[in-house]
Amino acid sequence: MESKRTNKDILIKGIKKMGLSLVFMFLGPVLLYIAFSNQEKPLYIPILIVGLLICFFAIFMAFKGLKTILDSMFSSN
C-alpha cells in the first residue's frame, strides 16, 4: 500500500500565493492610513479605494493560498 505524499509543485504555488497575500496585508493598511491622515487632499478618494481593494485582494489571496496548500497535502492524485 502506497502512502499519500505532498505534491511539492502545488505546495510551492500555495506558498507563493501566501507570500503575495502577506505583502498585500501590509500594503493595504498602509494605504488606508495614508488616505485617512490626508482627508483634505484631492487624492483622498482614489487612495482610499485602492487601499480597500488591496485589503480585499489580500484576504482573497490568503484563502486561495491556504486552499492550494491544503490541496497539495490532501489531494487524491
Backbone as CSV, one residue per row, in Angstrom:
resi,resn,N_x,N_y,N_z,CA_x,CA_y,CA_z,C_x,C_y,C_z
1,MET,0.842,-1.180,0.000,0.000,0.000,0.000,0.888,1.243,0.000
2,GLU,0.570,2.152,-0.879,1.380,3.360,-1.061,0.813,4.495,-0.210
3,SER,1.692,5.195,0.506,1.222,6.304,1.333,1.098,7.565,0.485
4,LYS,0.193,8.447,0.874,-0.010,9.694,0.137,1.129,10.649,0.440
5,ARG,1.589,11.343,-0.571,2.696,12.274,-0.426,2.229,13.665,-0.833
6,THR,2.915,14.669,-0.314,2.593,16.056,-0.643,3.112,16.376,-2.036
7,ASN,2.272,16.979,-2.860,2.676,17.425,-4.184,3.451,18.734,-4.013
8,LYS,4.763,18.675,-4.218,5.629,19.817,-3.916,5.408,20.988,-4.870
9,ASP,5.054,20.713,-6.129,4.822,21.807,-7.080,3.613,22.645,-6.668
10,ILE,2.541,21.979,-6.282,1.339,22.695,-5.854,1.591,23.385,-4.519
11,LEU,2.366,22.765,-3.646,2.706,23.384,-2.366,3.477,24.682,-2.570
12,ILE,4.420,24.700,-3.496,5.191,25.917,-3.771,4.291,27.012,-4.321
13,LYS,3.342,26.646,-5.185,2.386,27.643,-5.697,1.569,28.243,-4.557
14,GLY,1.151,27.399,-3.619,0.381,27.887,-2.479,1.194,28.799,-1.580
15,ILE,2.462,28.475,-1.381,3.321,29.323,-0.551,3.560,30.666,-1.234
16,LYS,3.698,30.665,-2.557,3.855,31.925,-3.290,2.609,32.798,-3.146
17,LYS,1.431,32.172,-3.209,0.193,32.932,-3.036,0.104,33.517,-1.629
18,MET,0.534,32.745,-0.641,0.518,33.248,0.735,1.522,34.382,0.920
19,GLY,2.673,34.308,0.259,3.653,35.385,0.322,3.126,36.658,-0.313
20,LEU,2.448,36.526,-1.449,1.834,37.685,-2.092,0.753,38.280,-1.197
21,SER,0.004,37.420,-0.555,-1.019,37.888,0.374,-0.395,38.647,1.538
22,LEU,0.732,38.183,2.031,1.414,38.853,3.133,1.857,40.260,2.739
23,VAL,2.364,40.402,1.524,2.765,41.730,1.036,1.557,42.656,0.994
24,PHE,0.448,42.158,0.466,-0.747,42.995,0.372,-1.375,43.266,1.733
25,MET,-1.152,42.363,2.706,-1.667,42.598,4.058,-0.966,43.766,4.732
26,PHE,0.245,44.070,4.346,0.936,45.244,4.874,0.667,46.482,4.024
27,LEU,0.603,46.314,2.712,0.425,47.451,1.813,-0.966,48.083,1.939
28,GLY,-2.004,47.265,2.073,-3.369,47.777,2.162,-3.595,48.694,3.355
29,PRO,-3.289,48.251,4.572,-3.478,49.135,5.728,-2.593,50.384,5.695
30,VAL,-1.408,50.284,5.111,-0.563,51.477,4.988,-1.251,52.506,4.093
31,LEU,-1.801,52.052,2.978,-2.508,52.976,2.091,-3.762,53.549,2.753
32,LEU,-4.453,52.737,3.530,-5.628,53.241,4.241,-5.223,54.295,5.272
33,TYR,-4.129,54.073,5.970,-3.645,55.054,6.940,-3.271,56.361,6.246
34,ILE,-2.598,56.254,5.109,-2.228,57.454,4.351,-3.474,58.196,3.895
35,ALA,-4.469,57.461,3.429,-5.699,58.105,2.951,-6.429,58.803,4.093
36,PHE,-6.560,58.139,5.237,-7.309,58.732,6.342,-6.558,59.880,7.019
37,SER,-5.242,59.901,6.908,-4.495,61.005,7.516,-4.427,62.222,6.604
38,ASN,-4.835,62.087,5.349,-4.836,63.206,4.402,-6.214,63.385,3.773
39,GLN,-7.230,63.552,4.588,-8.589,63.644,4.069,-8.864,64.923,3.308
40,GLU,-8.092,65.953,3.529,-8.339,67.211,2.840,-7.665,67.271,1.470
41,LYS,-6.840,66.296,1.124,-6.129,66.277,-0.161,-7.046,65.773,-1.269
42,PRO,-6.748,66.151,-2.514,-7.615,65.721,-3.633,-7.515,64.227,-3.962
43,LEU,-6.437,63.562,-3.563,-6.286,62.133,-3.863,-6.817,61.233,-2.748
44,TYR,-7.600,61.787,-1.849,-8.127,61.020,-0.723,-8.975,59.835,-1.205
45,ILE,-9.940,60.087,-2.055,-10.866,59.035,-2.510,-10.141,57.963,-3.332
46,PRO,-9.304,58.332,-4.327,-8.628,57.254,-5.077,-7.704,56.391,-4.215
47,ILE,-6.968,56.994,-3.288,-6.084,56.207,-2.425,-6.905,55.322,-1.490
48,LEU,-8.019,55.825,-1.010,-8.902,55.032,-0.148,-9.450,53.822,-0.900
49,ILE,-9.880,54.022,-2.129,-10.428,52.923,-2.933,-9.352,51.885,-3.222
50,VAL,-8.160,52.338,-3.603,-7.065,51.404,-3.885,-6.688,50.627,-2.622
51,GLY,-6.634,51.306,-1.486,-6.312,50.637,-0.233,-7.333,49.575,0.135
52,LEU,-8.609,49.881,-0.046,-9.655,48.899,0.251,-9.595,47.701,-0.693
53,LEU,-9.355,47.978,-1.974,-9.243,46.881,-2.935,-8.053,45.978,-2.612
54,ILE,-6.938,46.573,-2.215,-5.771,45.775,-1.867,-6.044,44.940,-0.617
55,CYS,-6.766,45.490,0.350,-7.110,44.716,1.554,-7.996,43.523,1.209
56,PHE,-8.998,43.735,0.365,-9.866,42.625,-0.032,-9.090,41.589,-0.846
57,PHE,-8.177,42.062,-1.709,-7.365,41.142,-2.503,-6.446,40.319,-1.612
58,ALA,-5.942,40.914,-0.536,-5.074,40.185,0.397,-5.845,39.053,1.069
59,ILE,-7.069,39.329,1.473,-7.898,38.295,2.102,-8.210,37.187,1.101
60,PHE,-8.551,37.572,-0.126,-8.851,36.603,-1.179,-7.641,35.713,-1.464
61,MET,-6.460,36.317,-1.588,-5.253,35.543,-1.878,-4.877,34.633,-0.706
62,ALA,-5.167,35.060,0.520,-4.878,34.212,1.681,-5.745,32.945,1.636
63,PHE,-7.017,33.099,1.313,-7.885,31.927,1.216,-7.470,31.022,0.053
64,LYS,-7.137,31.631,-1.097,-6.703,30.834,-2.249,-5.396,30.094,-1.932
65,GLY,-4.466,30.769,-1.280,-3.201,30.133,-0.933,-3.381,28.999,0.046
66,LEU,-4.212,29.209,1.050,-4.467,28.153,2.030,-5.147,26.958,1.383
67,LYS,-6.092,27.215,0.487,-6.765,26.120,-0.215,-5.778,25.348,-1.093
68,THR,-4.880,26.066,-1.752,-3.888,25.406,-2.595,-2.938,24.550,-1.762
69,ILE,-2.515,25.059,-0.629,-1.628,24.288,0.244,-2.330,23.030,0.757
70,LEU,-3.582,23.181,1.161,-4.322,22.003,1.642,-4.562,21.007,0.525
71,ASP,-4.817,21.493,-0.701,-4.982,20.584,-1.829,-3.701,19.821,-2.123
72,SER,-2.560,20.460,-1.932,-1.292,19.764,-2.184,-1.070,18.643,-1.174
73,MET,-1.577,18.809,0.033,-1.362,17.792,1.059,-2.408,16.685,1.046
74,PHE,-3.652,17.045,0.736,-4.727,16.078,0.892,-5.415,15.680,-0.412
75,SER,-4.836,16.006,-1.575,-5.497,15.632,-2.825,-5.383,14.130,-3.039
76,SER,-6.270,13.587,-3.846,-6.312,12.148,-4.048,-5.507,11.717,-5.270
77,ASN,-4.730,12.618,-5.847,-3.925,12.253,-7.036,-2.754,11.387,-6.651
